[in-house]
């Protein structure tokens, strides 16, 4: 059995490699992804199911260039994983920088991400996409 923290680290590794196919392998069929922020952020919204989960990650990775995506702490309790870290990205649409701390709250079921919530400075992201 793969621990929730290891499932999460596998997804983060695939994200850093821009490997959406591998990310999707770690998503539960009933996955729910919530990225909070205004519509100007191309990937803001709620995504339910594998197809929409793929669309979320495809949209994120096609919208930004990653300069820094450093998870700093993984906190795991039961099926919940909280990841804190720092990111530095450039939007492809405007070339503007996004720099923010982040918190990801993840629920794992059947060794797959069932729920993924992303919290960051969405004001910074909205400004960068404007």
N, CA, C and O atoms as CSV, one atom per row, in Angstrom:
chain,resi,resn,atom,element,x,y,z
A,1,UNK,N,N,0.851,-1.193,0.000
A,1,UNK,CA,C,0.000,0.000,0.000
A,1,UNK,C,C,0.886,1.242,0.000
A,1,UNK,O,O,1.877,1.314,0.727
A,2,UNK,N,N,0.517,2.206,-0.816
A,2,UNK,CA,C,1.270,3.448,-0.929
A,2,UNK,C,C,0.645,4.481,0.009
A,2,UNK,O,O,-0.560,4.728,-0.044
A,3,UNK,N,N,1.465,5.076,0.859
A,3,UNK,CA,C,0.994,6.070,1.826
A,3,UNK,C,C,0.543,7.343,1.103
A,3,UNK,O,O,1.098,7.694,0.062
A,4,UNK,N,N,-0.458,8.031,1.649
A,4,UNK,CA,C,-0.937,9.276,1.037
A,4,UNK,C,C,0.182,10.293,0.775
A,4,UNK,O,O,0.158,10.983,-0.244
A,5,UNK,N,N,1.148,10.391,1.670
A,5,UNK,CA,C,2.238,11.341,1.467
A,5,UNK,C,C,3.070,10.958,0.245
A,5,UNK,O,O,3.536,11.835,-0.483
A,6,UNK,N,N,3.263,9.657,0.011
A,6,UNK,CA,C,4.035,9.206,-1.144
A,6,UNK,C,C,3.256,9.398,-2.447
A,6,UNK,O,O,3.836,9.742,-3.476
A,7,UNK,N,N,1.951,9.178,-2.399
A,7,UNK,CA,C,1.113,9.463,-3.567
A,7,UNK,C,C,1.268,10.940,-3.938
A,7,UNK,O,O,1.438,11.282,-5.108
A,8,UNK,N,N,1.208,11.795,-2.936
A,8,UNK,CA,C,1.307,13.234,-3.162
A,8,UNK,C,C,2.678,13.606,-3.715
A,8,UNK,O,O,2.768,14.405,-4.647
A,9,UNK,N,N,3.732,13.047,-3.165
A,9,UNK,CA,C,5.081,13.328,-3.682
A,9,UNK,C,C,5.217,12.864,-5.129
A,9,UNK,O,O,5.901,13.513,-5.920
A,10,UNK,N,N,4.575,11.750,-5.488
A,10,UNK,CA,C,4.607,11.278,-6.880
A,10,UNK,C,C,3.927,12.271,-7.815
A,10,UNK,O,O,4.416,12.522,-8.917
A,11,UNK,N,N,2.802,12.838,-7.381
A,11,UNK,CA,C,2.105,13.826,-8.209
A,11,UNK,C,C,2.967,15.081,-8.358
A,11,UNK,O,O,3.071,15.634,-9.453
A,12,UNK,N,N,3.577,15.526,-7.275
A,12,UNK,CA,C,4.427,16.714,-7.338
A,12,UNK,C,C,5.607,16.496,-8.276
A,12,UNK,O,O,5.972,17.392,-9.037
A,13,UNK,N,N,6.196,15.324,-8.224
A,13,UNK,CA,C,7.314,15.017,-9.122
A,13,UNK,C,C,6.864,15.050,-10.582
A,13,UNK,O,O,7.559,15.604,-11.434
A,14,UNK,N,N,5.708,14.461,-10.869
A,14,UNK,CA,C,5.173,14.465,-12.235
A,14,UNK,C,C,4.832,15.890,-12.680
A,14,UNK,O,O,5.045,16.241,-13.841
A,15,UNK,N,N,4.307,16.707,-11.770
A,15,UNK,CA,C,3.997,18.100,-12.100
A,15,UNK,C,C,5.276,18.846,-12.479
A,15,UNK,O,O,5.304,19.564,-13.478
A,16,UNK,N,N,6.320,18.680,-11.690
A,16,UNK,CA,C,7.593,19.332,-11.978
A,16,UNK,C,C,8.179,18.904,-13.308
A,16,UNK,O,O,8.898,19.666,-13.954
A,17,UNK,N,N,7.865,17.661,-13.722
A,17,UNK,CA,C,8.340,17.145,-15.011
A,17,UNK,C,C,7.371,17.463,-16.152
A,17,UNK,O,O,7.609,17.057,-17.289
A,18,UNK,N,N,6.291,18.179,-15.865
A,18,UNK,CA,C,5.238,18.506,-16.855
A,18,UNK,C,C,4.615,17.242,-17.446
A,18,UNK,O,O,4.248,17.219,-18.621
A,19,UNK,N,N,4.497,16.210,-16.644
A,19,UNK,CA,C,4.023,14.902,-17.104
A,19,UNK,C,C,2.563,14.696,-16.690
A,19,UNK,O,O,2.277,14.049,-15.683
A,20,UNK,N,N,1.653,15.251,-17.478
A,20,UNK,CA,C,0.230,15.189,-17.142
A,20,UNK,C,C,-0.289,13.755,-17.178
A,20,UNK,O,O,-1.158,13.400,-16.382
A,21,UNK,N,N,0.223,12.926,-18.079
A,21,UNK,CA,C,-0.230,11.531,-18.131
A,21,UNK,C,C,0.030,10.821,-16.803
A,21,UNK,O,O,-0.824,10.078,-16.319
A,22,UNK,N,N,1.194,11.047,-16.219
A,22,UNK,CA,C,1.499,10.422,-14.930
A,22,UNK,C,C,0.659,11.034,-13.823
A,22,UNK,O,O,0.194,10.316,-12.938
A,23,UNK,N,N,0.456,12.345,-13.853
A,23,UNK,CA,C,-0.410,12.973,-12.848
A,23,UNK,C,C,-1.784,12.310,-12.862
A,23,UNK,O,O,-2.316,11.952,-11.811
A,24,UNK,N,N,-2.353,12.148,-14.053
A,24,UNK,CA,C,-3.708,11.585,-14.169
A,24,UNK,C,C,-3.763,10.158,-13.618
A,24,UNK,O,O,-4.792,9.745,-13.083
A,25,UNK,N,N,-2.687,9.414,-13.740
A,25,UNK,CA,C,-2.647,8.054,-13.173
A,25,UNK,C,C,-2.811,8.064,-11.657
A,25,UNK,O,O,-3.257,7.078,-11.070
A,26,UNK,N,N,-2.448,9.182,-11.021
A,26,UNK,CA,C,-2.551,9.301,-9.560
A,26,UNK,C,C,-3.838,9.997,-9.121
A,26,UNK,O,O,-4.009,10.273,-7.933
A,27,UNK,N,N,-4.750,10.288,-10.060
A,27,UNK,CA,C,-6.023,10.920,-9.725
A,27,UNK,C,C,-7.119,9.875,-9.623
A,27,UNK,O,O,-7.218,8.984,-10.467
A,28,UNK,N,N,-7.923,9.982,-8.609
A,28,UNK,CA,C,-9.078,9.104,-8.398
A,28,UNK,C,C,-10.106,9.383,-9.504
A,28,UNK,O,O,-10.217,10.525,-9.949
A,29,UNK,N,N,-10.852,8.381,-9.956
A,29,UNK,CA,C,-11.879,8.625,-10.983
A,29,UNK,C,C,-12.878,9.720,-10.589
A,29,UNK,O,O,-13.422,10.409,-11.452
A,30,UNK,N,N,-13.112,9.874,-9.282
A,30,UNK,CA,C,-14.049,10.893,-8.797
A,30,UNK,C,C,-13.330,12.129,-8.256
A,30,UNK,O,O,-13.858,12.823,-7.386
A,31,UNK,N,N,-12.137,12.402,-8.763
A,31,UNK,CA,C,-11.340,13.518,-8.260
A,31,UNK,C,C,-12.103,14.840,-8.344
A,31,UNK,O,O,-12.890,15.072,-9.262
A,32,UNK,N,N,-11.847,15.685,-7.369
A,32,UNK,CA,C,-12.389,17.053,-7.358
A,32,UNK,C,C,-11.203,17.982,-7.104
A,32,UNK,O,O,-10.484,17.830,-6.117
A,33,UNK,N,N,-11.009,18.937,-7.999
A,33,UNK,CA,C,-9.926,19.903,-7.896
A,33,UNK,C,C,-10.550,21.280,-7.728
A,33,UNK,O,O,-11.429,21.673,-8.496
A,34,UNK,N,N,-10.090,22.009,-6.721
A,34,UNK,CA,C,-10.606,23.349,-6.458
A,34,UNK,C,C,-9.433,24.322,-6.432
A,34,UNK,O,O,-8.562,24.235,-5.566
A,35,UNK,N,N,-9.417,25.251,-7.391
A,35,UNK,CA,C,-8.430,26.322,-7.401
A,35,UNK,C,C,-9.205,27.612,-7.264
A,35,UNK,O,O,-10.000,27.963,-8.136
A,36,UNK,N,N,-8.976,28.326,-6.166
A,36,UNK,CA,C,-9.747,29.513,-5.854
A,36,UNK,C,C,-9.132,30.745,-6.498
A,36,UNK,O,O,-7.919,30.944,-6.439
A,37,UNK,N,N,-9.968,31.568,-7.111
A,37,UNK,CA,C,-9.495,32.796,-7.707
A,37,UNK,C,C,-10.447,33.276,-8.785
A,37,UNK,O,O,-11.375,32.562,-9.165
A,38,UNK,N,N,-10.218,34.491,-9.281
A,38,UNK,CA,C,-11.098,35.063,-10.307
A,38,UNK,C,C,-10.877,34.414,-11.672
A,38,UNK,O,O,-9.865,33.756,-11.913
A,39,UNK,N,N,-11.843,34.616,-12.549
A,39,UNK,CA,C,-11.831,33.991,-13.878
A,39,UNK,C,C,-10.652,34.406,-14.756
A,39,UNK,O,O,-10.345,33.711,-15.725
A,40,UNK,N,N,-9.990,35.507,-14.450
A,40,UNK,CA,C,-8.841,35.932,-15.262
A,40,UNK,C,C,-7.708,34.901,-15.170
A,40,UNK,O,O,-6.867,34.817,-16.065
A,41,UNK,N,N,-7.691,34.126,-14.091
A,41,UNK,CA,C,-6.717,33.037,-13.949
A,41,UNK,C,C,-7.266,31.868,-14.756
A,41,UNK,O,O,-8.323,31.340,-14.411
A,42,UNK,N,N,-6.587,31.447,-15.819
A,42,UNK,CA,C,-7.162,30.471,-16.755
A,42,UNK,C,C,-7.551,29.129,-16.133
A,42,UNK,O,O,-8.417,28.434,-16.664
A,43,UNK,N,N,-6.937,28.765,-15.042
A,43,UNK,CA,C,-7.205,27.456,-14.433
A,43,UNK,C,C,-8.006,27.573,-13.143
A,43,UNK,O,O,-8.167,26.578,-12.436
A,44,UNK,N,N,-8.512,28.757,-12.816
A,44,UNK,CA,C,-9.347,28.917,-11.626
A,44,UNK,C,C,-10.669,28.192,-11.821
A,44,UNK,O,O,-11.227,28.176,-12.918
A,45,UNK,N,N,-11.154,27.606,-10.765
A,45,UNK,CA,C,-12.454,26.945,-10.821
A,45,UNK,C,C,-12.434,25.606,-10.132
A,45,UNK,O,O,-11.484,25.250,-9.435
A,46,UNK,N,N,-13.513,24.867,-10.346
A,46,UNK,CA,C,-13.681,23.534,-9.777
A,46,UNK,C,C,-13.766,22.538,-10.912
A,46,UNK,O,O,-14.485,22.744,-11.889
A,47,UNK,N,N,-13.026,21.459,-10.771
A,47,UNK,CA,C,-12.928,20.432,-11.810
A,47,UNK,C,C,-13.285,19.089,-11.178
A,47,UNK,O,O,-12.717,18.714,-10.152
A,48,UNK,N,N,-14.221,18.366,-11.783
A,48,UNK,CA,C,-14.656,17.078,-11.240
A,48,UNK,C,C,-14.462,15.979,-12.275
A,48,UNK,O,O,-14.861,16.130,-13.430
A,49,UNK,N,N,-13.847,14.873,-11.863
A,49,UNK,CA,C,-13.634,13.733,-12.744
A,49,UNK,C,C,-12.282,13.788,-13.446
A,49,UNK,O,O,-11.639,14.836,-13.502
A,50,UNK,N,N,-11.862,12.645,-13.980
A,50,UNK,CA,C,-10.535,12.521,-14.596
A,50,UNK,C,C,-10.322,13.439,-15.802
A,50,UNK,O,O,-9.273,14.072,-15.924
A,51,UNK,N,N,-11.311,13.510,-16.685
A,51,UNK,CA,C,-11.150,14.359,-17.873
A,51,UNK,C,C,-10.948,15.824,-17.490
A,51,UNK,O,O,-10.117,16.519,-18.074
A,52,UNK,N,N,-11.712,16.280,-16.507
A,52,UNK,CA,C,-11.590,17.668,-16.062
A,52,UNK,C,C,-10.307,17.865,-15.248
A,52,UNK,O,O,-9.703,18.937,-15.282
A,53,UNK,N,N,-9.896,16.821,-14.514
A,53,UNK,CA,C,-8.620,16.886,-13.810
A,53,UNK,C,C,-7.466,17.041,-14.783
A,53,UNK,O,O,-6.557,17.839,-14.556
A,54,UNK,N,N,-7.503,16.282,-15.861
A,54,UNK,CA,C,-6.477,16.419,-16.908
A,54,UNK,C,C,-6.501,17.834,-17.483
A,54,UNK,O,O,-5.454,18.449,-17.683
A,55,UNK,N,N,-7.706,18.343,-17.747
A,55,UNK,CA,C,-7.831,19.689,-18.312
A,55,UNK,C,C,-7.230,20.730,-17.377
A,55,UNK,O,O,-6.574,21.667,-17.832
A,56,UNK,N,N,-7.450,20.572,-16.067
A,56,UNK,CA,C,-6.871,21.495,-15.098
A,56,UNK,C,C,-5.347,21.515,-15.219
A,56,UNK,O,O,-4.750,22.581,-15.373
A,57,UNK,N,N,-4.723,20.352,-15.151
A,57,UNK,CA,C,-3.262,20.306,-15.190
A,57,UNK,C,C,-2.720,20.728,-16.554
A,57,UNK,O,O,-1.685,21.391,-16.625
A,58,UNK,N,N,-3.402,20.355,-17.633
A,58,UNK,CA,C,-2.986,20.821,-18.961
A,58,UNK,C,C,-3.040,22.351,-19.033
A,58,UNK,O,O,-2.131,22.988,-19.566
A,59,UNK,N,N,-4.101,22.922,-18.496
A,59,UNK,CA,C,-4.268,24.379,-18.531
A,59,UNK,C,C,-3.208,25.071,-17.685
A,59,UNK,O,O,-2.614,26.059,-18.118
A,60,UNK,N,N,-2.970,24.561,-16.486
A,60,UNK,CA,C,-1.937,25.158,-15.638
A,60,UNK,C,C,-0.605,25.149,-16.368
A,60,UNK,O,O,0.040,26.189,-16.493
A,61,UNK,N,N,-0.190,23.992,-16.847
A,61,UNK,CA,C,1.136,23.850,-17.438
A,61,UNK,C,C,1.271,24.569,-18.780
A,61,UNK,O,O,2.380,24.924,-19.180
A,62,UNK,N,N,0.161,24.787,-19.475
A,62,UNK,CA,C,0.245,25.542,-20.735
A,62,UNK,C,C,0.133,27.049,-20.506
A,62,UNK,O,O,0.357,27.832,-21.429
A,63,UNK,N,N,-0.210,27.458,-19.294
A,63,UNK,CA,C,-0.422,28.876,-18.989
A,63,UNK,C,C,0.777,29.552,-18.333
A,63,UNK,O,O,0.881,30.779,-18.336
A,64,UNK,N,N,1.685,28.749,-17.769
A,64,UNK,CA,C,2.774,29.326,-16.984
A,64,UNK,C,C,4.100,28.646,-17.305
A,64,UNK,O,O,4.141,27.519,-17.797
A,65,UNK,N,N,5.173,29.355,-17.014
A,65,UNK,CA,C,6.511,28.772,-16.998
A,65,UNK,C,C,6.938,28.701,-15.536
A,65,UNK,O,O,6.842,29.694,-14.815
A,66,UNK,N,N,7.401,27.553,-15.099
A,66,UNK,CA,C,7.789,27.352,-13.707
A,66,UNK,C,C,9.265,27.690,-13.542
A,66,UNK,O,O,10.122,27.117,-14.214
A,67,UNK,N,N,9.552,28.625,-12.645
A,67,UNK,CA,C,10.931,28.947,-12.287
A,67,UNK,C,C,11.282,28.315,-10.949
A,67,UNK,O,O,12.414,27.885,-10.728
A,68,UNK,N,N,10.302,28.264,-10.063
A,68,UNK,CA,C,10.499,27.687,-8.742
A,68,UNK,C,C,9.167,27.121,-8.278
A,68,UNK,O,O,8.149,27.812,-8.292
A,69,UNK,N,N,9.182,25.879,-7.873
A,69,UNK,CA,C,8.005,25.255,-7.267
A,69,UNK,C,C,8.540,24.337,-6.176
A,69,UNK,O,O,8.808,23.157,-6.406
A,70,UNK,N,N,8.687,24.904,-4.992
A,70,UNK,CA,C,9.340,24.197,-3.899
A,70,UNK,C,C,8.365,23.864,-2.783
A,70,UNK,O,O,7.985,24.741,-2.007
A,71,UNK,N,N,7.959,22.608,-2.697
A,71,UNK,CA,C,7.233,22.209,-1.504
A,71,UNK,C,C,8.213,22.209,-0.331
A,71,UNK,O,O,9.306,21.649,-0.422
A,72,UNK,N,N,7.812,22.837,0.759
A,72,UNK,CA,C,8.701,22.959,1.907
A,72,UNK,C,C,8.356,21.984,3.012
A,72,UNK,O,O,9.241,21.504,3.720
A,73,UNK,N,N,7.071,21.688,3.164
A,73,UNK,CA,C,6.661,20.802,4.251
A,73,UNK,C,C,5.474,19.957,3.800
A,73,UNK,O,O,4.525,20.465,3.202
A,74,UNK,N,N,5.542,18.667,4.093
A,74,UNK,CA,C,4.443,17.736,3.867
A,74,UNK,C,C,3.947,17.295,5.239
A,74,UNK,O,O,4.706,16.736,6.031
A,75,UNK,N,N,2.681,17.546,5.513
A,75,UNK,CA,C,2.088,17.168,6.784
A,75,UNK,C,C,0.992,16.158,6.469
A,75,UNK,O,O,0.056,16.458,5.728
A,76,UNK,N,N,1.111,14.974,7.030
A,76,UNK,CA,C,0.154,13.914,6.712
A,76,UNK,C,C,-0.506,13.404,7.987
A,76,UNK,O,O,0.160,13.121,8.983
A,77,UNK,N,N,-1.820,13.294,7.933
A,77,UNK,CA,C,-2.581,12.692,9.017
A,77,UNK,C,C,-3.703,11.876,8.395
A,77,UNK,O,O,-4.641,12.426,7.818
A,78,UNK,N,N,-3.597,10.574,8.519
A,78,UNK,CA,C,-4.588,9.685,7.916
A,78,UNK,C,C,-4.569,9.826,6.407
A,78,UNK,O,O,-3.524,9.674,5.775
A,79,UNK,N,N,-5.729,10.117,5.828
A,79,UNK,CA,C,-5.835,10.247,4.370
A,79,UNK,C,C,-5.653,11.678,3.888
A,79,UNK,O,O,-5.825,11.956,2.702
A,80,UNK,N,N,-5.304,12.596,4.801
A,80,UNK,CA,C,-5.135,14.017,4.457
A,80,UNK,C,C,-3.649,14.369,4.397
A,80,UNK,O,O,-2.860,13.952,5.245
A,81,UNK,N,N,-3.286,15.148,3.372
A,81,UNK,CA,C,-1.921,15.659,3.229
A,81,UNK,C,C,-2.021,17.165,3.000
A,81,UNK,O,O,-2.774,17.625,2.142
A,82,UNK,N,N,-1.264,17.912,3.768
A,82,UNK,CA,C,-1.164,19.354,3.586
A,82,UNK,C,C,0.269,19.640,3.175
A,82,UNK,O,O,1.215,19.184,3.816
A,83,UNK,N,N,0.418,20.402,2.098
A,83,UNK,CA,C,1.738,20.748,1.588
A,83,UNK,C,C,1.856,22.265,1.579
A,83,UNK,O,O,1.005,22.959,1.023
A,84,UNK,N,N,2.917,22.775,2.200
A,84,UNK,CA,C,3.200,24.198,2.146
A,84,UNK,C,C,4.452,24.401,1.311
A,84,UNK,O,O,5.321,23.530,1.258
A,85,UNK,N,N,4.542,25.552,0.659
A,85,UNK,CA,C,5.721,25.804,-0.152
A,85,UNK,C,C,5.719,27.184,-0.772
A,85,UNK,O,O,4.936,28.059,-0.403
A,86,UNK,N,N,6.612,27.350,-1.719
A,86,UNK,CA,C,6.787,28.638,-2.389
A,86,UNK,C,C,6.898,28.400,-3.892
A,86,UNK,O,O,7.488,27.414,-4.335
A,87,UNK,N,N,6.324,29.314,-4.667
A,87,UNK,CA,C,6.408,29.204,-6.121
A,87,UNK,C,C,6.781,30.539,-6.742
A,87,UNK,O,O,6.538,31.611,-6.189
A,88,UNK,N,N,7.371,30.424,-7.896
A,88,UNK,CA,C,7.718,31.584,-8.726
A,88,UNK,C,C,7.481,31.166,-10.160
A,88,UNK,O,O,8.141,30.264,-10.675
A,89,UNK,N,N,6.526,31.834,-10.807
A,89,UNK,CA,C,6.079,31.461,-12.146
A,89,UNK,C,C,6.008,32.691,-13.027
A,89,UNK,O,O,5.904,33.814,-12.534
A,90,UNK,N,N,6.063,32.479,-14.326
A,90,UNK,CA,C,5.793,33.550,-15.287
A,90,UNK,C,C,4.598,33.131,-16.121
A,90,UNK,O,O,4.529,31.998,-16.598
A,91,UNK,N,N,3.656,34.048,-16.296
A,91,UNK,CA,C,2.507,33.745,-17.147
A,91,UNK,C,C,2.937,33.812,-18.605
A,91,UNK,O,O,3.669,34.718,-19.002
A,92,UNK,N,N,2.484,32.858,-19.391
A,92,UNK,CA,C,2.815,32.871,-20.825
A,92,UNK,C,C,2.043,33.962,-21.560
A,92,UNK,O,O,2.528,34.503,-22.554
A,93,UNK,N,N,0.843,34.286,-21.076
A,93,UNK,CA,C,0.006,35.271,-21.757
A,93,UNK,C,C,0.566,36.682,-21.659
A,93,UNK,O,O,0.471,37.453,-22.614
A,94,UNK,N,N,1.155,37.031,-20.505
A,94,UNK,CA,C,1.600,38.414,-20.297
A,94,UNK,C,C,3.092,38.537,-20.013
A,94,UNK,O,O,3.660,39.624,-20.116
A,95,UNK,N,N,3.725,37.425,-19.657
A,95,UNK,CA,C,5.139,37.471,-19.280
A,95,UNK,C,C,5.376,38.032,-17.896
A,95,UNK,O,O,6.518,38.304,-17.524
A,96,UNK,N,N,4.306,38.212,-17.119
A,96,UNK,CA,C,4.434,38.757,-15.768
A,96,UNK,C,C,4.704,37.647,-14.751
A,96,UNK,O,O,4.332,36.490,-14.946
A,97,UNK,N,N,5.359,38.039,-13.665
A,97,UNK,CA,C,5.771,37.113,-12.621
A,97,UNK,C,C,4.670,36.903,-11.590
A,97,UNK,O,O,3.971,37.841,-11.208
A,98,UNK,N,N,4.529,35.666,-11.151
A,98,UNK,CA,C,3.708,35.311,-9.993
A,98,UNK,C,C,4.675,34.742,-8.966
A,98,UNK,O,O,5.390,33.781,-9.249
A,99,UNK,N,N,4.700,35.326,-7.788
A,99,UNK,CA,C,5.507,34.774,-6.702
A,99,UNK,C,C,4.621,34.717,-5.469
A,99,UNK,O,O,4.020,35.716,-5.075
A,100,UNK,N,N,4.546,33.532,-4.862
A,100,UNK,CA,C,3.607,33.350,-3.760
A,100,UNK,C,C,3.976,32.117,-2.950
A,100,UNK,O,O,4.571,31.167,-3.459
A,101,UNK,N,N,3.607,32.158,-1.682
A,101,UNK,CA,C,3.582,30.926,-0.903
A,101,UNK,C,C,2.315,30.190,-1.299
A,101,UNK,O,O,1.383,30.799,-1.824
A,102,UNK,N,N,2.270,28.884,-1.055
A,102,UNK,CA,C,1.067,28.118,-1.358
A,102,UNK,C,C,0.805,27.094,-0.271
A,102,UNK,O,O,1.701,26.697,0.475
A,103,UNK,N,N,-0.445,26.681,-0.207
A,103,UNK,CA,C,-0.874,25.576,0.635
A,103,UNK,C,C,-1.762,24.697,-0.226
A,103,UNK,O,O,-2.726,25.173,-0.826
A,104,UNK,N,N,-1.442,23.431,-0.286
A,104,UNK,CA,C,-2.294,22.459,-0.964
A,104,UNK,C,C,-2.870,21.527,0.086
A,104,UNK,O,O,-2.147,21.018,0.942
A,105,UNK,N,N,-4.164,21.308,0.017
A,105,UNK,CA,C,-4.842,20.401,0.928
A,105,UNK,C,C,-5.393,19.263,0.086
A,105,UNK,O,O,-6.206,19.476,-0.813
A,106,UNK,N,N,-4.943,18.055,0.388
A,106,UNK,CA,C,-5.226,16.898,-0.458
A,106,UNK,C,C,-5.851,15.789,0.384
A,106,UNK,O,O,-5.426,15.538,1.512
A,107,UNK,N,N,-6.854,15.136,-0.172
A,107,UNK,CA,C,-7.416,13.927,0.416
A,107,UNK,C,C,-7.136,12.783,-0.543
A,107,UNK,O,O,-7.404,12.885,-1.740
A,108,UNK,N,N,-6.596,11.696,-0.014
A,108,UNK,CA,C,-6.242,10.527,-0.813
A,108,UNK,C,C,-7.199,9.390,-0.483
A,108,UNK,O,O,-7.488,9.128,0.685
A,109,UNK,N,N,-7.690,8.714,-1.523
A,109,UNK,CA,C,-8.542,7.526,-1.363
A,109,UNK,C,C,-8.097,6.492,-2.383
A,109,UNK,O,O,-7.860,6.827,-3.543
A,110,UNK,N,N,-7.984,5.259,-1.968
A,110,UNK,CA,C,-7.574,4.180,-2.875
A,110,UNK,C,C,-6.255,4.500,-3.578
A,110,UNK,O,O,-6.079,4.195,-4.758
A,111,UNK,N,N,-5.319,5.127,-2.826
A,111,UNK,CA,C,-3.989,5.459,-3.328
A,111,UNK,C,C,-4.018,6.453,-4.491
A,111,UNK,O,O,-3.133,6.443,-5.347
A,112,UNK,N,N,-5.035,7.305,-4.515
A,112,UNK,CA,C,-5.187,8.317,-5.567
A,112,UNK,C,C,-5.725,9.600,-4.941
A,112,UNK,O,O,-6.379,9.575,-3.898
A,113,UNK,N,N,-5.428,10.747,-5.614
A,113,UNK,CA,C,-5.970,12.013,-5.135
A,113,UNK,C,C,-7.473,12.057,-5.371
A,113,UNK,O,O,-7.928,11.960,-6.510
A,114,UNK,N,N,-8.237,12.200,-4.307
A,114,UNK,CA,C,-9.685,12.334,-4.393
A,114,UNK,C,C,-10.101,13.814,-4.377
A,114,UNK,O,O,-11.031,14.218,-5.074
A,115,UNK,N,N,-9.393,14.606,-3.569
A,115,UNK,CA,C,-9.704,16.029,-3.450
A,115,UNK,C,C,-8.389,16.803,-3.396
A,115,UNK,O,O,-7.488,16.462,-2.630
A,116,UNK,N,N,-8.292,17.841,-4.211
A,116,UNK,CA,C,-7.112,18.704,-4.229
A,116,UNK,C,C,-7.577,20.143,-4.181
A,116,UNK,O,O,-8.290,20.600,-5.074
A,117,UNK,N,N,-7.175,20.867,-3.133
A,117,UNK,CA,C,-7.511,22.283,-2.997
A,117,UNK,C,C,-6.221,23.087,-2.988
A,117,UNK,O,O,-5.288,22.771,-2.250
A,118,UNK,N,N,-6.174,24.122,-3.804
A,118,UNK,CA,C,-4.981,24.943,-3.965
A,118,UNK,C,C,-5.252,26.337,-3.414
A,118,UNK,O,O,-6.201,27.007,-3.821
A,119,UNK,N,N,-4.409,26.760,-2.488
A,119,UNK,CA,C,-4.508,28.098,-1.907
A,119,UNK,C,C,-3.183,28.812,-2.149
A,119,UNK,O,O,-2.118,28.286,-1.829
A,120,UNK,N,N,-3.256,29.999,-2.708
A,120,UNK,CA,C,-2.070,30.828,-2.923
A,120,UNK,C,C,-2.529,32.278,-2.957
A,120,UNK,O,O,-3.705,32.562,-2.731
A,121,UNK,N,N,-1.625,33.180,-3.234
A,121,UNK,CA,C,-1.976,34.588,-3.338
A,121,UNK,C,C,-2.630,34.805,-4.707
A,121,UNK,O,O,-1.951,35.135,-5.679
A,122,UNK,N,N,-3.933,34.620,-4.774
A,122,UNK,CA,C,-4.613,34.728,-6.063
A,122,UNK,C,C,-4.659,36.175,-6.561
A,122,UNK,O,O,-4.829,36.398,-7.760
A,123,UNK,N,N,-4.514,37.154,-5.680
A,123,UNK,CA,C,-4.410,38.543,-6.136
A,123,UNK,C,C,-3.171,38.692,-7.017
A,123,UNK,O,O,-3.220,39.309,-8.081
A,124,UNK,N,N,-2.066,38.119,-6.556
A,124,UNK,CA,C,-0.814,38.152,-7.317
A,124,UNK,C,C,-1.000,37.464,-8.688
A,124,UNK,O,O,-0.547,37.976,-9.711
A,125,UNK,N,N,-1.660,36.319,-8.689
A,125,UNK,CA,C,-1.882,35.589,-9.948
A,125,UNK,C,C,-2.808,36.383,-10.873
A,125,UNK,O,O,-2.545,36.479,-12.072
A,126,UNK,N,N,-3.869,36.940,-10.338
A,126,UNK,CA,C,-4.796,37.712,-11.175
A,126,UNK,C,C,-4.102,38.925,-11.771
A,126,UNK,O,O,-4.327,39.250,-12.936
A,127,UNK,N,N,-3.270,39.594,-11.001
A,127,UNK,CA,C,-2.504,40.737,-11.526
A,127,UNK,C,C,-1.573,40.301,-12.649
A,127,UNK,O,O,-1.428,41.010,-13.644
A,128,UNK,N,N,-0.947,39.147,-12.499
A,128,UNK,CA,C,-0.004,38.662,-13.505
A,128,UNK,C,C,-0.706,38.289,-14.812
A,128,UNK,O,O,-0.129,38.449,-15.888
A,129,UNK,N,N,-1.934,37.796,-14.730
A,129,UNK,CA,C,-2.669,37.433,-15.936
A,129,UNK,C,C,-3.399,38.632,-16.557
A,129,UNK,O,O,-3.943,38.517,-17.655
A,130,UNK,N,N,-3.415,39.776,-15.871
A,130,UNK,CA,C,-4.104,40.979,-16.383
A,130,UNK,C,C,-3.229,41.750,-17.347
A,130,UNK,O,O,-3.647,42.782,-17.870
